[in-house]
Structure formats: structure tokens, C-alpha cells
Amino acid sequence: MNMFDLDGFSFVQFEDGGLMVQLTEAYASDEVIVPDEVNGIPVTSFVFSAKDVSRKINSIKIPSSLRNFSADPFYLEHSIRLEIDENNPHLFTDGKAVYSKKRSELIFFLARGDEEYTIHEDCKTINKQAFALSKNLKRIVFPSGLKTIEDSAFVSCGRLEEIGLPDGLIGIGVCAFKNCPKLEKLTLPSTLEYIGSEAFAEDPEILSVHLPKPLKEIGESAFSDNCEISLSDENPYFICRDGFILSPDGRKLVRWATPPENGILVIPEYITEISPYAFSHNNKIEKVVFPRSLHTIGDSAFWCADNLRELELENVSVIGRHAFSGCNSLERVRLKCGELGERVFAHCGHLTEAEVDCPRTGDYMFAHCPMLRRVVLKHTKVIGIAAFTDLTGLREIVFPPELESIETAAFYGCGIRSLTIPKTVRRIGEYIANEVREIHIYDNIETDIGMNNVLSDKDYILYVRSAETDEIKYAVPIIGGNYHKYHQILVHKSLLSMFKGGASFDFKKFDARFEDAMFQFEGIDTDFLNTPLAYLHDKLNAGLLRLKYGFELDDDVRRKYEARLDKLSCYITKSYINENTIEPILEPALYTYMSIDNLRSLIDISVERHLTELTAFLMRVCNDKREGNGGVDGIIDQGG
């Protein structure tokens, strides 16, 4: 594709040899004369976008070569006079709008300052966005032969008051008259067959509509919530019963015909299915009473129903995608369902508690529900992808005994700090949690956590429990992203590489690695210089955990650990004292394996520095150590 700029125009050459032209900011005149050819190549398409022009354009002249004209309605604030070469075989204009040559299609309306316009009598189709954002237009006169009004044709015509849709009209497109707040009266022609989604949405003054006999398709949210619907008795595609528009068999609910009283929507007992988008963006519903006969709720059926406050559903077979997402007043959910689509409750900003009885949670089911604190799962075998992602307020989740699989990112970004994966789980996806500080798994896990980037990409302690006794067999600190990126990746992957399948861990390799890492600290304290204290803390915690849960640890290796930890904890403490940072060293676990001689040297330093609180603390630790009361219980298990 060849592109170039010339004389204030930007040109793109198509494969068929024609050129598309658009104005650039360099175009200086208020009159646009589109060239018919450049270097012998015909200009066949013109795109007018006022945002690309630094000054007001008053007129546009179109050559005979042009086949296609398009404009961006979002940047047109004033009328533009249009001239088209009379020899142009493709386009026609009455000076205010662009038509196809035979006037059968109205392509775009340019007289943005006019309050009234009469469409050419030969017009059959009004193209997409043809009158969109015509802010001054109050009245439009349609021709008797009009067949189709395409998508967004009159969207956001804020002053439009009167339209007389002619008999013969077959279809009204998506958002065709959406956000026309002054539009008061609407009479649909007797020939109309379909109305697109949101065709008359956000038009609050349209209070009643009668649906004609041939109408066979009503798009989602076609009318505003307060609009009452009546229906021709002869319509074979819908019936009206008990205040609802239904499918011919009376089982599928399409939308209400009459808005409910007191915000309570009572769905009749004979309804088995609710159509997609049936009540989406509905602000009148506060509570829904669902029938026992209901088995399917369609995609986005209650999407952004902002005043819905609570939800209780039992024995529904299918709940579709986004069915209740964006319901910002929803506080409690209790449901029993056979199948859940994705993002069913995503972005429900005030949801605080949920009980879900379903074999598989939907993917992203509660994604971005920041106030959700407690979730109870029942009979769930699979937790779907990112089902609880970005639940910053989550504090408790109750797992069912049937749980078998947790998919990727299930708890990513959630507020839980300790996560115990049930012993029934056989498969774990990647990065299921990244804010959790401790993760407990059982030794019967089948997922090979050494081969995948599972569990978390941040610091955490992995506890492995016995599936038989429930006791902790061992704990491994996994270093995540707190340090130099390259370094942390190496540490993360090298630790995970020590898992030998499932939750089996190679402690001989781990002990050898710890010994290598600590060997540099054999000499004087200056060997610790330029080593971040946070990194040394991780080394200390790793050693403390290894000794606390001494799985496959012989006496010789234990003595080496104790000697290393003695020197390491002494250096860490001195470093904090030198920095005059006391709080991190008022922690008994730090001194678990420190010798009494080293403790005495620290007491001497604290006395010299007049650190009264630290002196008293170290003396208590020293006395406890003499009496044999030192230990790490309840300290390192907090995630370090």
C-alpha cells in the first residue's frame, strides 16, 4: 500500500489502483477541492474528518472520479456546503446531503446547522451514522418508499422532536434513534419487521409503543425502561401476557411490556428462559422473584441493572455470559446452577458475599468485585480462569470437598493472604495467586509445580502438608519480584526446579545451594557489604524454615545451618542498629540460633548507643535462651 502527502492532502493507494484522500493539518483553505487524479491515478474515495483540520471548512467539491464519500460526525459542528461534479456516475447531492447517484441511499447529511430536512423521495436506505450528532435537527421528513434505517443513523440527535416513519419501512438498525431525549411520540409502521438493539434506548419521553403484526425481531434494550409496549394480536412472532413480551409458546421472556411496581420484578411461573439483554441497563429493578420453572438466563440479561440489590436463584440450568455483571447495587448472591458463563458477576462494585453451588465457576466470574469479602463454594469441581481475580477485599473462601482443579489466575490480585488448597485438588493452573503470602498444598498433588510457573510470581512461603495426617512436612520460601528482576527470575526458577514431580522436593539440592550462598559469609562481616538486607532476611527465613520443618535433614547439615544462621542474624541485627532502625530487630525469631556470645556483643552495642528498648529486649532474649525457651513458632509462619 503506497502512502504520501501532497498539497495538504494525505493519499493512500488501494490495490485496485484508486486513491483514498484525506485532509491534513497543513490544509489551509476553508474550501476543499478534492482532486480527480494524482499522477494519472484517479481519486476514488474521500474521508472527511474535521479533527484533522485546523480551521473551519465551509464547502467541499467532489470530482467525477469519486465513488465513496465518508465523514466523521463527531467532529462536525456546522453546515458544510457540498458540490458534486454533474458527471460523477456514483454520487449525487442536493447541497445538504450526499446520496448515491440514483438517490436510493442517503450516505451523509452535511447541513448540520439546519433544523429541518426532507429526504429525497427516491431514497430507500439511510446509511449508518448518516445524521448522527446532528445537534440542531428538530424535524425530519421521510420518503414514502423508505425501506431501511441503518445502525446509528440518528444517534444523539439531541433536539429531534418529530419523526413520521412511513409505511413500507422494514427495518430500524442498532442504536438508530438512541439518545434522542426530545423524541416524544413514536408510531411504528405496520410493515416493520425488525428493530435493532438499543434502537430507541435513552429516549425517556417515548412512553408507549405499539408493535405491528409483521415484527419478528426486537433487539436488546430496544426501548427505554419506562416505555410500555403493546402488541398486535395478529403478530405470529410474539405474544403479550401478564405484562411481558414473550415468544409464541409463552416460555421465553423477551422484555417487559409494563414496568413493574415498587421495583420488584416477578417473573411468571411458566417462564423457562430469559432472553439475552432482556433487562440490561435497567434502573427500575431492585429485586427479582424467579420462578421454579426457569432453566436459562441469557447473556447479559441483567447486565448493568444498577439498582438490583440481592439475588437468589435455585436449580437454574444455564446462566449466560455477563448475565449480572456491572450490577453495582448488588450486595448478596446465592445461587445453584448447572452451568455458568464467563464474567457473570464481574464488576459488581458493592457485592460483599456470595454462595455458589455449581460444578464449575465461570471464568472471571467475580472479577473486579473489590468489596466481596466472603465466598462459599458448594459442589464445585473446577474453579475457572481468573474466577476471583482482583478481589482486593476478599478475606475468606470456603472450598467444597469435591474440588479437583483450580485454573490459571483464579485468585490473582485478591486480598487473601493465606491460601490452603484442598487435598482433593489434582490440578493447579499458572499463577493462581500473586498477593498471597503463604500457600498450603498437600503432598498428593498431581500438578508438577516444578515444571510450571504456578501459584504466584511474588514472594510467598509454600507449605507442603501430609494428605494423611494434615501436618506440615516442609516449607519452602519462594522468592518473587522484590529484587533485581534478572536475579529474582533465576531464584524463582531455580527453586521451582528442585521440585521432582508433584510436591516432592529435592532437599539435598536445596541444602547444597544454601551452603554455597552462605559460604561467602565465612570470613569477616565485611563479606556482607553491598548485600541488601531484605535479601539477607530471605536467606535467614529460608534457614529458619528448614530447621523448623527438618524434613530429610541429618544432624551434620543441621549443625551447618545453625552456624550460618548465627553469623547471619548477628550481622543483620548490627546493620539495623547502624542504620538506627530498631523495629525490624524486635523480633524473637531473628535470634533463634544466635549464640549467647553474639547476643552479649549486641547488648554491649545497644548499651553504648543508649538504645534502652533494644537493650531490654535483647536481655530478655538472652535470658530465655539460657533457660532454653528460644524458638520460631508463630513468627516465620506469617510469611516473612
C-alpha positions as CSV (number, residue, x, y, z in Angstrom):
1,M,0.0,0.0,0.0
2,N,1.5,3.3,-1.1
3,M,1.1,6.4,1.1
4,F,2.1,10.0,0.5
5,D,1.2,13.6,1.3
6,L,0.7,16.4,-1.3
7,D,-0.7,19.9,-1.2
8,G,-2.5,19.5,2.2
9,F,-3.9,16.1,1.3
10,S,-2.9,12.6,2.5
11,F,-3.2,9.9,-0.1
12,V,-3.4,6.1,0.2
13,Q,-3.3,3.9,-2.9
14,F,-5.6,0.9,-3.0
15,E,-4.9,-2.5,-4.6
16,D,-7.4,-1.7,-7.3
17,G,-5.4,1.3,-8.3
18,G,-7.6,4.1,-6.8
19,L,-6.6,6.7,-4.3
20,M,-8.2,7.5,-0.9
21,V,-7.7,11.1,0.1
22,Q,-8.0,12.8,3.5
23,L,-7.2,16.4,4.6
24,T,-4.1,17.0,6.7
25,E,-3.4,19.8,9.2
26,A,-1.4,21.5,6.5
27,Y,-4.6,22.2,4.5
28,A,-5.1,26.0,4.8
29,S,-8.2,26.9,2.8
30,D,-11.9,26.9,4.1
31,E,-12.9,25.5,0.7
32,V,-11.9,21.9,-0.1
33,I,-11.5,21.0,-3.8
34,V,-10.8,17.2,-4.0
35,P,-8.5,16.4,-6.9
36,D,-9.8,14.0,-9.5
37,E,-6.4,12.4,-10.1
38,V,-2.8,12.5,-8.9
39,N,0.0,11.4,-11.4
40,G,-2.6,9.8,-13.5
41,I,-4.1,7.8,-10.7
42,P,-7.9,8.5,-10.1
43,V,-9.0,9.7,-6.6
44,T,-11.9,7.3,-5.8
45,S,-12.5,7.8,-2.1
46,F,-12.7,10.8,0.3
47,V,-12.7,10.7,4.1
48,F,-13.6,13.9,5.8
49,S,-12.6,14.2,9.5
50,A,-12.8,17.6,11.0
51,K,-10.3,16.8,13.8
52,D,-7.6,16.7,11.1
53,V,-8.3,20.3,10.1
54,S,-7.1,23.3,12.0
55,R,-9.7,25.7,10.6
56,K,-13.4,25.7,9.7
57,I,-14.4,24.1,6.3
58,N,-17.3,25.8,4.5
59,S,-17.5,23.8,1.3
60,I,-16.4,20.6,-0.4
61,K,-16.2,20.0,-4.1
62,I,-16.2,16.4,-5.3
63,P,-14.8,15.4,-8.7
64,S,-16.3,12.9,-11.2
65,S,-13.8,10.2,-10.3
66,L,-15.0,9.8,-6.7
67,R,-17.0,6.7,-5.8
68,N,-17.0,6.8,-2.0
69,F,-17.6,9.6,0.5
70,S,-17.5,9.3,4.3
71,A,-17.4,11.8,7.2
72,D,-16.8,11.6,10.9
73,P,-20.0,13.0,12.6
74,F,-18.3,13.5,16.0
75,Y,-16.3,16.5,14.7
76,L,-18.9,18.3,12.6
77,E,-20.4,21.3,14.4
78,H,-21.6,23.4,11.5
79,S,-23.2,23.1,8.0
80,I,-20.9,22.4,5.0
81,R,-21.9,23.1,1.5
82,L,-21.3,20.2,-0.9
83,E,-20.9,20.2,-4.6
84,I,-20.5,17.1,-6.8
85,D,-19.4,17.2,-10.4
86,E,-22.5,16.6,-12.5
87,N,-20.6,14.0,-14.5
88,N,-19.9,11.9,-11.4
89,P,-21.6,8.5,-12.1
90,H,-21.7,7.4,-8.4
91,L,-22.7,10.3,-6.2
92,F,-25.4,13.0,-6.0
93,T,-26.1,15.9,-3.7
94,D,-28.9,18.3,-3.1
95,G,-26.3,20.6,-1.4
96,K,-27.1,19.3,2.0
97,A,-26.6,15.6,1.9
98,V,-24.7,13.0,-0.1
99,Y,-26.7,10.3,-1.9
100,S,-25.9,7.5,-4.3
101,K,-26.4,8.6,-7.9
102,K,-29.9,7.1,-8.1
103,R,-30.8,8.7,-4.8
104,S,-31.6,5.3,-3.3
105,E,-29.1,5.7,-0.5
106,L,-28.6,8.7,1.8
107,I,-24.9,8.5,2.6
108,F,-24.3,11.5,4.8
109,F,-26.0,14.7,6.0
110,L,-23.8,17.8,6.0
111,A,-26.3,20.6,6.7
112,R,-25.5,20.5,10.4
113,G,-26.9,23.9,11.1
114,D,-30.4,23.1,9.7
115,E,-33.4,22.4,12.0
116,E,-35.4,20.5,9.4
117,Y,-34.7,18.3,6.4
118,T,-36.7,16.5,3.8
119,I,-35.1,13.3,2.5
120,H,-35.2,12.8,-1.3
121,E,-38.4,10.9,-2.4
122,D,-36.3,8.2,-4.1
123,C,-34.4,7.2,-1.0
124,K,-34.7,3.6,0.1
125,T,-31.9,3.4,2.7
126,I,-30.5,5.8,5.2
127,N,-26.9,4.7,5.8
128,K,-25.0,4.2,9.1
129,Q,-24.4,7.4,11.1
130,A,-25.9,9.5,8.3
131,F,-27.5,12.0,10.7
132,A,-25.5,11.1,13.8
133,L,-24.9,14.0,16.2
134,S,-26.9,16.5,14.1
135,K,-27.4,18.7,17.2
136,N,-29.7,21.3,15.6
137,L,-32.1,18.9,13.7
138,K,-35.7,19.0,15.1
139,R,-37.8,17.5,12.3
140,I,-37.1,15.0,9.6
141,V,-39.5,14.2,6.7
142,F,-39.1,10.6,5.4
143,P,-40.0,9.5,1.9
144,S,-42.8,7.0,1.4
145,G,-40.6,4.5,-0.2
146,L,-38.0,4.2,2.6
147,K,-37.2,0.6,3.5
148,T,-34.3,0.7,5.9
149,I,-32.8,3.0,8.6
150,E,-29.3,1.6,9.3
151,D,-27.3,1.5,12.6
152,S,-26.8,4.8,14.5
153,A,-28.4,6.7,11.6
154,F,-29.9,9.4,14.0
155,V,-28.0,8.6,17.2
156,S,-27.6,11.5,19.6
157,C,-29.8,14.0,17.7
158,G,-30.4,15.9,20.9
159,R,-33.2,18.2,19.6
160,L,-35.0,15.8,17.3
161,E,-38.7,16.1,18.2
162,E,-40.7,14.7,15.4
163,I,-40.4,11.7,13.1
164,G,-43.1,10.1,10.9
165,L,-41.8,6.7,10.0
166,P,-43.6,5.7,6.7
167,D,-45.5,2.5,6.0
168,G,-43.2,0.4,3.8
169,L,-40.3,0.7,6.3
170,I,-39.0,-2.8,7.1
171,G,-36.0,-2.4,9.4
172,I,-34.6,0.0,12.0
173,G,-30.9,-0.6,12.9
174,V,-29.0,-0.8,16.1
175,C,-28.9,2.5,18.1
176,A,-30.7,4.1,15.1
177,F,-32.5,6.7,17.3
178,K,-30.6,6.2,20.6
179,N,-30.2,9.2,22.9
180,C,-32.8,11.4,21.2
181,P,-34.2,12.7,24.5
182,K,-36.7,15.2,22.9
183,L,-38.4,12.5,20.9
184,E,-41.9,12.1,22.4
185,K,-44.2,10.2,20.1
186,L,-43.3,7.1,18.2
187,T,-45.6,5.3,15.8
188,L,-44.1,2.2,14.2
189,P,-45.2,1.5,10.6
190,S,-47.4,-1.5,10.0
191,T,-44.8,-3.0,7.7
192,L,-41.9,-3.1,10.2
193,E,-40.1,-6.5,10.6
194,Y,-37.2,-5.8,12.9
195,I,-35.9,-3.3,15.4
196,G,-32.2,-3.3,16.3
197,S,-30.6,-3.3,19.7
198,E,-31.0,0.0,21.6
199,A,-32.8,1.5,18.6
200,F,-34.7,3.9,20.9
201,A,-32.8,3.5,24.1
202,E,-32.3,6.5,26.3
203,D,-35.3,8.2,24.8
204,P,-37.3,8.8,28.1
205,E,-40.2,10.7,26.5
206,I,-41.3,7.7,24.4
207,L,-43.7,6.3,27.0
208,S,-45.6,3.8,24.8
209,V,-45.1,1.9,21.6
210,H,-47.4,-0.5,19.6
211,L,-45.6,-3.3,17.9
212,P,-47.1,-4.1,14.5
213,K,-48.1,-7.5,13.0
214,P,-45.0,-8.4,10.9
215,L,-42.5,-7.5,13.6
216,K,-40.3,-10.6,14.2
217,E,-37.2,-9.3,15.8
218,I,-36.8,-6.9,18.8
219,G,-33.2,-6.1,19.6
220,E,-31.8,-6.0,23.1
221,S,-32.8,-2.9,25.1
222,A,-34.6,-1.5,22.0
223,F,-36.7,0.9,24.2
224,S,-36.1,2.7,27.4
225,D,-37.1,1.1,30.7
226,N,-40.2,3.2,31.3
227,C,-41.7,2.5,27.9
228,E,-44.9,0.5,27.8
229,I,-45.3,-2.0,25.0
230,S,-48.5,-3.2,23.3
231,L,-48.6,-5.8,20.6
232,S,-50.8,-6.6,17.6
233,D,-53.0,-9.6,18.3
234,E,-52.1,-10.9,14.9
235,N,-48.4,-10.9,15.4
236,P,-47.1,-14.5,14.9
237,Y,-43.7,-14.0,16.5
238,F,-44.5,-12.6,19.9
239,I,-47.4,-12.7,22.4
240,C,-48.1,-10.3,25.3
241,R,-49.1,-11.8,28.6
242,D,-49.1,-10.8,32.2
243,G,-47.2,-7.6,31.4
244,F,-44.4,-9.3,29.4
245,I,-43.5,-9.7,25.7
246,L,-42.9,-13.5,25.2
247,S,-42.1,-16.0,22.5
248,P,-45.1,-17.5,20.7
249,D,-45.1,-20.6,23.0
250,G,-45.1,-18.3,26.1
251,R,-42.0,-19.8,27.6
252,K,-39.2,-17.3,26.6
253,L,-39.4,-13.8,28.1
254,V,-38.2,-11.1,25.7
255,R,-38.8,-8.0,27.8
256,W,-41.5,-6.5,30.0
257,A,-44.5,-4.8,28.4
258,T,-45.4,-2.8,31.5
259,P,-42.7,-1.7,34.0
260,P,-43.1,-3.4,37.5
261,E,-44.3,-1.5,40.5
262,N,-42.2,-0.8,43.6
263,G,-39.0,-2.1,41.8
264,I,-40.0,-5.8,42.3
265,L,-39.9,-7.9,39.1
266,V,-42.0,-11.1,39.5
267,I,-41.4,-13.4,36.6
268,P,-44.3,-15.8,35.9
269,E,-44.1,-19.5,36.8
270,Y,-44.4,-20.7,33.3
271,I,-41.3,-18.9,32.0
272,T,-38.4,-21.2,31.3
273,E,-35.9,-18.8,29.6
274,I,-35.0,-15.1,29.8
275,S,-33.7,-13.6,26.6
276,P,-30.2,-12.1,26.3
277,Y,-30.2,-8.4,27.3
278,A,-33.8,-8.6,28.4
279,F,-33.3,-6.2,31.3
280,S,-29.8,-4.9,30.7
281,H,-29.1,-1.3,31.8
282,N,-32.5,-1.4,33.6
283,N,-32.6,1.0,36.6
284,K,-36.1,0.2,37.8
285,I,-35.4,-3.3,39.1
286,E,-34.5,-3.7,42.8
287,K,-35.5,-7.3,43.3
288,V,-36.3,-10.2,41.1
289,V,-38.6,-13.1,42.0
290,F,-37.6,-16.0,39.8
291,P,-39.9,-18.9,39.0
292,R,-39.1,-22.6,39.7
293,S,-39.7,-23.3,36.0
294,L,-36.7,-21.1,34.9
295,H,-33.8,-23.0,33.4
296,T,-31.9,-20.5,31.3
297,I,-30.9,-16.8,31.8
298,G,-29.4,-15.4,28.6
299,D,-26.2,-13.5,28.1
300,S,-26.2,-10.0,29.7
301,A,-29.8,-10.5,30.7
302,F,-29.4,-8.2,33.8
303,W,-26.2,-6.5,32.7
304,C,-25.8,-3.1,34.5
305,A,-29.1,-3.3,36.2
306,D,-27.8,-0.8,38.6
307,N,-30.5,-0.9,41.3
308,L,-30.7,-4.7,41.7
309,R,-29.7,-5.4,45.4
310,E,-29.8,-9.1,46.0
311,L,-30.1,-12.3,44.0
312,E,-31.3,-15.7,45.0
313,L,-31.6,-18.4,42.3
314,E,-32.0,-22.2,42.6
315,N,-31.8,-25.0,40.1
316,V,-31.2,-22.9,37.0
317,S,-29.5,-24.9,34.3
318,V,-27.6,-22.1,32.5
319,I,-26.7,-18.6,33.3
320,G,-25.1,-16.8,30.3
321,R,-22.1,-14.6,29.9
322,H,-22.2,-11.2,31.8
323,A,-25.7,-12.0,33.0
324,F,-25.4,-9.9,36.1
325,S,-22.1,-8.1,35.5
326,G,-22.0,-4.4,36.4
327,C,-24.9,-4.6,38.8
328,N,-23.4,-2.0,41.2
329,S,-26.0,-2.2,43.9
330,L,-25.9,-6.0,44.2
331,E,-24.8,-6.9,47.7
332,R,-25.5,-10.6,48.2
333,V,-25.7,-13.6,45.8
334,R,-27.0,-17.1,46.5
335,L,-27.4,-19.4,43.5
336,K,-27.5,-23.0,42.4
337,C,-26.8,-23.5,38.8
338,G,-25.7,-26.2,36.3
339,E,-23.5,-24.0,34.0
340,L,-22.1,-20.5,34.4
341,G,-20.8,-18.3,31.6
342,E,-17.9,-16.1,32.0
343,R,-18.0,-12.8,33.9
344,V,-21.4,-13.5,35.3
345,F,-20.9,-11.1,38.3
346,A,-17.8,-9.2,37.1
347,H,-17.6,-5.5,38.1
348,C,-20.3,-5.7,40.8
349,G,-18.8,-3.0,42.9
350,H,-20.8,-3.4,46.1
351,L,-21.1,-7.2,46.2
352,T,-20.0,-8.4,49.7
353,E,-20.9,-12.1,50.0
354,A,-21.7,-14.9,47.7
355,E,-22.7,-18.6,47.9
356,V,-22.4,-20.5,44.6
357,D,-23.5,-24.1,44.1
358,C,-22.2,-25.1,40.6
359,P,-19.9,-27.8,39.2
360,R,-17.7,-25.2,37.6
361,T,-17.4,-21.5,38.3
362,G,-17.4,-19.3,35.2
363,D,-14.2,-17.8,34.0
364,Y,-13.7,-14.3,35.5
365,M,-16.9,-15.0,37.5
366,F,-16.4,-12.4,40.2
367,A,-13.5,-10.4,38.6
368,H,-13.1,-6.9,39.8
369,C,-15.6,-7.0,42.8
370,P,-13.4,-5.1,45.3
371,M,-15.9,-5.4,48.2
372,L,-16.5,-9.1,48.0
373,R,-15.2,-10.5,51.4
374,R,-16.6,-14.0,51.7
375,V,-17.3,-16.7,49.1
376,V,-18.8,-20.2,49.8
377,L,-18.5,-22.8,47.0
378,K,-20.6,-25.9,47.0
379,H,-20.3,-29.0,44.9
380,T,-17.7,-27.2,42.7
381,K,-15.2,-29.3,40.9
382,V,-13.4,-26.7,38.9
383,I,-12.6,-23.0,39.7
384,G,-12.4,-21.3,36.3
385,I,-9.8,-19.0,34.9
386,A,-9.4,-15.7,36.9
387,A,-12.7,-16.5,38.7
388,F,-11.7,-14.4,41.7
389,T,-9.2,-12.0,40.2
390,D,-8.8,-8.5,41.6
391,L,-10.9,-9.2,44.6
392,T,-8.9,-6.9,46.9
393,G,-11.4,-7.2,49.8
394,L,-11.6,-11.0,49.7
395,R,-10.8,-12.4,53.2
396,E,-12.4,-15.9,53.2
397,I,-13.2,-18.6,50.7
398,V,-14.8,-21.9,51.7
399,F,-13.9,-24.7,49.3
400,P,-16.1,-27.7,48.8
401,P,-14.9,-31.3,49.3
402,E,-15.4,-32.1,45.6
403,L,-12.9,-29.5,44.3
404,E,-10.5,-31.1,41.7
405,S,-9.0,-28.2,39.7
406,I,-8.0,-24.6,40.1
407,E,-7.4,-22.8,36.8
408,T,-4.9,-20.1,35.8
409,A,-5.0,-16.8,37.8
410,A,-8.0,-18.0,39.8
411,F,-7.1,-15.7,42.8
412,Y,-4.8,-13.3,41.1
413,G,-4.8,-9.9,42.8
414,C,-7.2,-11.0,45.5
415,G,-7.0,-9.9,49.2
416,I,-6.4,-13.4,50.7
417,R,-3.1,-13.6,52.5
418,S,-3.1,-17.4,53.3
419,L,-4.5,-20.0,50.8
420,T,-4.9,-23.7,51.6
421,I,-5.5,-25.7,48.5
422,P,-7.7,-28.7,49.4
423,K,-6.1,-32.2,49.2
424,T,-8.8,-33.2,46.7
425,V,-7.2,-30.8,44.1
426,R,-5.2,-32.6,41.4
427,R,-4.5,-29.8,39.0
428,I,-3.4,-26.2,39.5
429,G,-3.1,-23.7,36.7
430,E,-0.4,-21.0,36.4
431,Y,-0.1,-18.0,38.7
432,I,-3.3,-18.8,40.7
433,A,-2.4,-16.1,43.2
434,N,0.1,-13.2,43.5
435,E,-0.7,-11.4,46.7
436,V,-0.9,-14.5,48.9
437,R,1.9,-14.6,51.5
438,E,1.6,-18.3,52.3
439,I,0.2,-21.2,50.2
440,H,-0.5,-24.6,51.6
441,I,-0.7,-27.7,49.4
442,Y,-0.8,-31.4,50.0
443,D,1.8,-34.0,49.1
444,N,-0.7,-35.9,46.9
445,I,-0.9,-33.1,44.4
446,E,-0.5,-34.3,40.8
447,T,0.4,-30.9,39.2
448,D,4.2,-30.8,38.8
449,I,4.8,-27.4,40.3
450,G,8.5,-27.6,39.4
451,M,7.7,-27.5,35.7
452,N,5.2,-24.6,35.6
453,N,5.1,-21.0,36.8
454,V,2.4,-22.0,39.2
455,L,1.0,-20.4,42.4
456,S,2.5,-16.9,42.4
457,D,5.1,-14.6,40.8
458,K,5.8,-12.8,44.1
459,D,7.3,-13.7,47.4
460,Y,5.5,-16.4,49.4
461,I,6.1,-19.4,51.6
462,L,5.0,-22.8,50.2
463,Y,3.9,-25.2,52.9
464,V,3.5,-28.9,52.0
465,R,1.2,-30.9,54.2
466,S,0.7,-34.6,54.6
467,A,-2.5,-35.7,52.9
468,E,-2.8,-38.4,55.6
469,T,-2.0,-36.5,58.8
470,D,-2.6,-32.9,57.7
471,E,0.7,-31.9,59.4
472,I,3.2,-29.7,57.7
473,K,6.0,-31.8,56.2
474,Y,8.2,-28.9,55.0
475,A,8.2,-25.3,53.9
476,V,10.0,-23.6,51.1
477,P,10.3,-19.8,50.7
478,I,9.8,-18.9,47.1
479,I,11.4,-15.5,46.2
480,G,9.4,-13.4,43.8
481,G,9.7,-9.9,42.4
482,N,11.1,-7.9,45.3
483,Y,14.7,-7.8,44.0
484,H,16.6,-7.2,40.8
485,K,14.4,-8.6,38.0
486,Y,17.0,-10.9,36.5
487,H,18.1,-12.1,39.9
488,Q,14.5,-12.9,41.1
489,I,13.7,-14.9,37.9
490,L,16.8,-17.0,38.5
491,V,15.9,-17.6,42.1
492,H,12.3,-18.3,41.4
493,K,13.1,-20.8,38.6
494,S,16.0,-22.5,40.4
495,L,13.8,-23.1,43.5
496,L,11.0,-24.5,41.4
497,S,13.4,-26.7,39.6
498,M,14.1,-28.5,42.8
499,F,10.6,-30.0,42.8
500,K,10.8,-33.5,41.5
501,G,7.2,-34.1,40.5
502,G,4.0,-33.1,42.3
503,A,5.0,-31.7,45.7
504,S,8.2,-33.8,46.0
505,F,11.2,-31.6,46.7
506,D,15.0,-32.2,46.4
507,F,16.3,-31.0,49.8
508,K,19.8,-32.2,49.1
509,K,20.0,-29.8,46.3
510,F,18.3,-27.1,48.4
511,D,20.8,-27.6,51.3
512,A,23.8,-27.5,48.9
513,R,22.5,-24.3,47.4
514,F,22.0,-22.7,50.8
515,E,25.5,-23.7,51.8
516,D,27.0,-22.2,48.6
517,A,25.1,-19.0,49.2
518,M,26.3,-18.8,52.7
519,F,29.9,-19.7,52.1
520,Q,30.7,-16.1,51.2
521,F,29.9,-15.2,54.8
522,E,32.5,-17.5,56.4
523,G,35.0,-14.6,56.9
524,I,34.6,-11.2,58.5
525,D,31.4,-9.2,58.5
526,T,32.6,-7.1,55.5
527,D,31.7,-10.1,53.4
528,F,28.1,-9.0,53.8
529,L,28.8,-5.5,52.4
530,N,26.6,-4.3,49.4
531,T,24.2,-7.1,50.1
532,P,20.6,-5.9,50.5
533,L,19.2,-6.5,54.0
534,A,16.0,-7.8,52.5
535,Y,17.9,-10.4,50.6
536,L,19.7,-11.5,53.8
537,H,16.4,-11.7,55.6
538,D,15.2,-14.1,52.9
539,K,18.3,-16.2,53.5
540,L,17.6,-16.2,57.2
541,N,13.9,-17.1,56.9
542,A,14.9,-19.9,54.5
543,G,17.2,-21.4,57.0
544,L,14.8,-20.9,59.9
545,L,12.0,-22.7,58.0
546,R,14.4,-25.5,57.0
547,L,15.3,-26.1,60.6
548,K,11.7,-25.8,61.9
549,Y,10.4,-28.4,59.5
550,G,13.5,-30.6,59.3
551,F,12.3,-32.9,56.7
552,E,15.1,-35.2,55.4
553,L,17.6,-33.2,57.4
554,D,20.6,-35.0,59.0
555,D,22.4,-33.8,62.1
556,D,25.6,-32.7,60.2
557,V,23.6,-30.4,57.9
558,R,21.6,-29.1,60.8
559,R,24.7,-28.0,62.6
560,K,25.9,-26.2,59.5
561,Y,22.6,-24.4,59.2
562,E,22.7,-23.3,62.8
563,A,26.3,-21.9,62.5
564,R,25.4,-20.0,59.3
565,L,22.2,-18.5,60.9
566,D,24.2,-17.5,64.0
567,K,26.5,-15.3,61.9
568,L,23.8,-14.1,59.5
569,S,21.3,-13.0,62.2
570,C,24.1,-11.2,64.1
571,Y,25.1,-9.3,61.0
572,I,21.5,-8.3,60.2
573,T,21.0,-7.0,63.7
574,K,24.2,-5.0,63.7
575,S,23.3,-3.5,60.3
576,Y,19.9,-2.3,61.5
577,I,21.5,-0.8,64.6
578,N,24.0,1.1,62.4
579,E,21.1,2.4,60.4
580,N,19.3,3.4,63.6
581,T,16.3,1.2,62.6
582,I,15.2,-0.7,65.6
583,E,11.7,-2.1,64.8
584,P,12.7,-4.9,62.4
585,I,15.1,-6.4,65.0
586,L,12.5,-6.5,67.8
587,E,11.6,-10.0,66.5
588,P,12.4,-13.1,68.6
589,A,12.8,-15.3,65.5
590,L,15.9,-13.4,64.5
591,Y,17.8,-14.7,67.5
592,T,16.7,-18.3,67.5
593,Y,20.1,-19.7,66.5
594,M,22.3,-16.8,67.6
595,S,24.9,-17.7,70.2
596,I,24.9,-16.2,73.6
597,D,28.3,-14.6,72.9
598,N,26.9,-12.8,69.9
599,L,23.9,-11.7,71.9
600,R,26.1,-10.3,74.6
601,S,28.1,-8.3,71.9
602,L,24.8,-6.9,70.6
603,I,23.7,-5.9,74.2
604,D,27.0,-4.1,74.6
605,I,26.5,-2.2,71.4
606,S,22.9,-1.2,72.3
607,V,24.1,0.0,75.7
608,E,26.8,2.1,74.1
609,R,24.2,3.6,71.8
610,H,21.7,4.2,74.7
611,L,19.1,2.1,72.9
612,T,17.1,1.3,76.1
613,E,14.2,-0.6,74.5
614,L,16.5,-2.7,72.4
615,T,18.8,-3.4,75.4
616,A,15.8,-4.7,77.5
617,F,14.6,-6.8,74.6
618,L,18.0,-8.4,73.9
619,M,18.4,-9.1,77.6
620,R,15.1,-10.9,77.7
621,V,16.0,-12.9,74.7
622,C,19.4,-13.8,76.3
623,N,17.7,-15.0,79.5
624,D,15.1,-17.0,77.5
625,K,17.9,-18.6,75.6
626,R,19.8,-19.6,78.8
627,E,16.5,-21.2,80.0
628,G,16.0,-23.0,76.7
629,N,12.9,-21.1,75.6
630,G,14.1,-19.8,72.2
631,G,12.1,-20.7,69.0
632,V,10.4,-19.6,65.8
633,D,6.8,-20.8,66.3
634,G,4.3,-18.2,65.2
635,I,6.9,-15.9,63.7
636,I,8.1,-17.2,60.3
637,D,4.7,-18.7,59.5
638,Q,3.4,-15.2,58.9
639,G,5.1,-15.1,55.5
640,G,8.3,-13.3,56.4
